[in-house]
């Protein structure tokens, strides 16, 4: 399990398993967001098993399934709302962490310049350069 820190309050990761949850809790995370729909790939752990492990570890869990090829602006806004509601720090996961990073970027577009968003993502290992025009459209004038 490789974690990528986006902000002080958010890190992202690839697919988790239930056995990863105690390690995540031990690192101080207080909530998990799953952005990967169940059944996206053969052998993928069901979100319910990870949710159960998170609750057993005293963590909050949110399930926001988003298809990787159809991340909408509304999905980004909903992700931002989850980040506001959940105790911090939060770990979000999907197949590779990219989808979670895109969701975070979309949620942040009205709050900070696209360049700053892309720089944070790049420092965490994610290239969002193709997303820049979309982030600029979402930015508040």
TIZA-97562 format. One line per field, with one value per residue: residue in one letter; x, y, z of N, C-alpha, C in turn. Coordinates in steps of 0.1 Angstrom, whole numbers, plus 5000, padded with zeros to 4 digits. Layout:
REM TIZA-97562
type = c(A|...) $
n.u = c(X|...) $
n.v = c(Y|...) $
n.w = c(Z|...) $
ca.u = c(X|...) $
ca.v = c(Y|...) $
ca.w = c(Z|...) $
c.u = c(X|...) $
c.v = c(Y|...) $
c.w = c(Z|...) $
REM end
This chain:
REM TIZA-97562
type = c(X|X|X|X|X|X|X|X|X|X|X|X|X|X|X|X|X|X|X|X|X|X|X|X|X|X|X|X|X|X|X|X|X|X|X|X|X|X|X|X|X|X|X|X|X|X|X|X|X|X|X|X|X|X|X|X|X|X|X|X|X|X|X|X|X|X|X|X|X|X|X|X|X|X|X|X|X|X|X|X|X|X|X|X|X|X|X|X|X|X|X|X|X|X|X|X|X|X|X|X|X|X|X|X|X|X|X|X|X|X|X|X|X|X|X|X|X|X|X|X|X|X|X|X|X|X|X|X|X|X|X|X|X|X|X|X|X|X|X|X|X) $
n.u = c(5008|5007|5009|4999|5005|4983|4973|4976|4953|4944|4952|4959|4954|4960|4939|4927|4929|4910|4928|4947|4936|4939|4966|4965|4948|4966|4984|4972|4950|4916|4894|4880|4876|4860|4864|4860|4840|4823|4831|4846|4869|4881|4884|4887|4886|4855|4838|4824|4837|4860|4848|4837|4860|4871|4852|4855|4880|4875|4871|4857|4838|4832|4814|4817|4812|4827|4829|4859|4862|4843|4843|4826|4819|4801|4806|4831|4824|4808|4827|4843|4825|4823|4849|4847|4829|4839|4860|4894|4928|4920|4919|4916|4907|4911|4915|4941|4947|4946|4920|4908|4925|4919|4892|4895|4909|4890|4871|4885|4890|4873|4884|4911|4940|4944|4970|4983|4968|4975|5002|5004|4992|5011|5034|5026|5027|5010|5000|4981|4978|4963|4938|4938|4924|4897|4897|4903|4879|4861|4870|4864|4855) $
n.v = c(4988|5021|5053|5086|5119|5145|5169|5184|5173|5153|5123|5100|5067|5036|5007|4994|4968|4950|4942|4963|4983|4985|4993|5018|5032|5032|5050|5073|5082|5092|5088|5071|5073|5056|5056|5039|5020|4990|4958|4967|4956|4922|4902|4923|4938|4940|4971|4970|4952|4966|4988|4977|4969|4994|5007|4989|4997|5021|5042|5066|5060|5065|5059|5067|5059|5063|5061|5055|5067|5087|5110|5136|5171|5175|5152|5159|5181|5168|5152|5171|5180|5157|5157|5180|5172|5148|5135|5145|5134|5123|5094|5087|5063|5045|5028|5035|5058|5081|5089|5097|5119|5136|5141|5155|5177|5189|5196|5216|5236|5259|5273|5277|5286|5269|5262|5259|5238|5218|5216|5207|5182|5171|5170|5149|5129|5127|5136|5161|5177|5176|5182|5209|5229|5224|5229|5256|5266|5260|5276|5304|5336) $
n.w = c(5000|4990|4999|4990|4997|4995|5006|5039|5051|5034|5019|4992|4977|4961|4954|4984|5009|5034|5053|5053|5067|5096|5096|5084|5102|5123|5114|5119|5104|5101|5087|5057|5023|4997|4963|4942|4922|4932|4917|4895|4887|4882|4911|4929|4961|4979|4987|5011|5028|5034|5045|5068|5082|5086|5103|5125|5133|5144|5126|5103|5074|5039|5010|4977|4948|4917|4882|4864|4839|4838|4854|4869|4872|4892|4908|4918|4934|4952|4964|4976|4996|5012|5022|5038|5057|5069|5096|5100|5095|5061|5041|5008|4983|4952|4921|4913|4927|4912|4902|4927|4932|4910|4916|4940|4930|4913|4932|4945|4926|4925|4946|4946|4925|4893|4887|4912|4922|4904|4908|4935|4931|4913|4929|4946|4928|4906|4874|4863|4841|4818|4828|4833|4816|4823|4851|4851|4840|4861|4880|4902|4891) $
ca.u = c(5000|5015|5001|5004|4999|4979|4973|4977|4941|4940|4961|4952|4960|4954|4930|4930|4922|4906|4940|4954|4929|4946|4979|4960|4944|4978|4991|4965|4939|4904|4883|4884|4866|4862|4858|4860|4828|4825|4831|4853|4879|4880|4892|4888|4878|4843|4839|4818|4847|4869|4840|4836|4873|4873|4844|4861|4891|4870|4872|4845|4839|4823|4814|4814|4817|4828|4835|4871|4861|4832|4843|4819|4821|4793|4813|4841|4817|4804|4839|4846|4815|4827|4861|4843|4822|4846|4872|4907|4930|4912|4925|4907|4913|4904|4923|4955|4948|4944|4906|4907|4932|4910|4880|4900|4912|4877|4865|4894|4890|4867|4890|4925|4943|4947|4984|4986|4962|4983|5015|5002|4990|5024|5043|5021|5030|4999|5000|4968|4980|4951|4927|4939|4913|4885|4899|4901|4865|4855|4875|4855|4861) $
ca.v = c(5000|5033|5065|5099|5130|5157|5181|5179|5166|5143|5114|5091|5054|5026|4998|4989|4956|4951|4941|4975|4993|4988|5001|5032|5038|5034|5062|5085|5085|5091|5085|5066|5074|5047|5062|5028|5011|4975|4951|4974|4946|4909|4900|4936|4937|4948|4982|4966|4946|4977|4997|4970|4970|5008|5009|4982|5004|5034|5052|5068|5055|5070|5053|5076|5053|5071|5054|5062|5074|5096|5119|5148|5183|5173|5143|5167|5189|5159|5148|5182|5180|5146|5162|5190|5165|5137|5138|5145|5133|5114|5086|5083|5053|5040|5018|5039|5071|5092|5093|5105|5132|5144|5145|5166|5189|5195|5202|5227|5245|5272|5278|5281|5286|5256|5260|5254|5224|5208|5215|5197|5168|5166|5166|5136|5119|5127|5146|5166|5188|5176|5187|5223|5238|5222|5235|5270|5269|5259|5287|5316|5348) $
ca.w = c(5000|4988|5002|4984|5005|4986|5016|5053|5054|5024|5011|4983|4976|4952|4961|4997|5014|5048|5062|5053|5075|5109|5094|5081|5115|5131|5109|5123|5095|5109|5077|5044|5012|4985|4950|4932|4922|4933|4905|4884|4882|4888|4923|4936|4973|4980|4996|5023|5037|5039|5054|5081|5089|5091|5115|5136|5138|5149|5116|5095|5060|5029|4997|4966|4936|4905|4872|4861|4826|4838|4866|4866|4881|4904|4916|4925|4944|4963|4971|4985|5007|5021|5029|5048|5068|5076|5105|5093|5080|5053|5030|4997|4974|4940|4915|4914|4934|4902|4903|4939|4930|4901|4924|4949|4921|4909|4944|4949|4915|4928|4958|4944|4911|4887|4888|4926|4923|4896|4915|4946|4925|4908|4941|4951|4918|4897|4864|4860|4831|4809|4835|4836|4811|4831|4864|4849|4838|4874|4889|4903|4884) $
c.u = c(5009|5006|5007|4997|4996|4979|4975|4965|4937|4952|4953|4961|4954|4945|4935|4923|4919|4918|4949|4948|4936|4959|4975|4956|4956|4986|4984|4953|4926|4892|4889|4873|4870|4856|4858|4847|4831|4824|4838|4864|4877|4889|4893|4880|4866|4844|4834|4827|4856|4861|4839|4849|4875|4865|4849|4873|4888|4871|4859|4848|4829|4825|4809|4819|4816|4835|4848|4870|4850|4831|4837|4823|4813|4799|4824|4835|4813|4816|4844|4837|4819|4840|4858|4837|4830|4857|4885|4918|4922|4921|4915|4914|4904|4914|4938|4957|4945|4930|4903|4913|4924|4898|4884|4902|4900|4870|4873|4894|4884|4874|4904|4929|4947|4961|4988|4980|4971|4997|5014|5000|5004|5034|5039|5023|5019|5000|4986|4968|4968|4939|4926|4928|4900|4886|4897|4887|4857|4859|4865|4862|4866) $
c.v = c(5012|5045|5077|5110|5141|5169|5175|5171|5155|5136|5105|5078|5046|5017|4993|4975|4958|4950|4953|4985|4996|4996|5016|5039|5041|5046|5075|5089|5083|5087|5079|5069|5064|5054|5051|5020|4997|4969|4957|4965|4933|4908|4913|4934|4945|4959|4978|4960|4956|4986|4990|4971|4984|5011|5001|4989|5018|5045|5054|5063|5061|5063|5062|5069|5062|5064|5062|5071|5084|5104|5132|5159|5181|5162|5150|5175|5180|5154|5159|5183|5169|5151|5172|5182|5155|5142|5137|5139|5122|5107|5082|5073|5050|5030|5022|5052|5083|5098|5102|5119|5141|5149|5157|5179|5196|5202|5215|5239|5259|5280|5283|5280|5272|5253|5254|5240|5214|5206|5205|5183|5163|5162|5153|5125|5117|5139|5149|5177|5188|5181|5202|5232|5236|5229|5250|5274|5269|5270|5298|5328|5358) $
c.w = c(5000|4990|4995|4991|4995|4995|5030|5057|5045|5018|5002|4982|4965|4961|4974|4999|5028|5057|5062|5063|5089|5107|5091|5093|5123|5127|5112|5114|5103|5100|5064|5035|5001|4973|4939|4933|4924|4919|4893|4878|4889|4901|4932|4950|4973|4990|5010|5033|5042|5048|5068|5089|5094|5103|5127|5142|5143|5139|5109|5081|5051|5016|4986|4953|4924|4894|4867|4848|4826|4851|4862|4876|4894|4913|4924|4936|4956|4971|4981|4997|5017|5029|5040|5060|5076|5085|5097|5101|5074|5043|5020|4988|4962|4934|4916|4922|4925|4903|4915|4938|4921|4908|4934|4941|4917|4920|4948|4938|4918|4939|4956|4929|4906|4889|4902|4928|4916|4902|4927|4941|4920|4919|4947|4940|4907|4887|4860|4849|4821|4815|4837|4829|4819|4845|4862|4847|4852|4883|4890|4897|4895) $
REM end
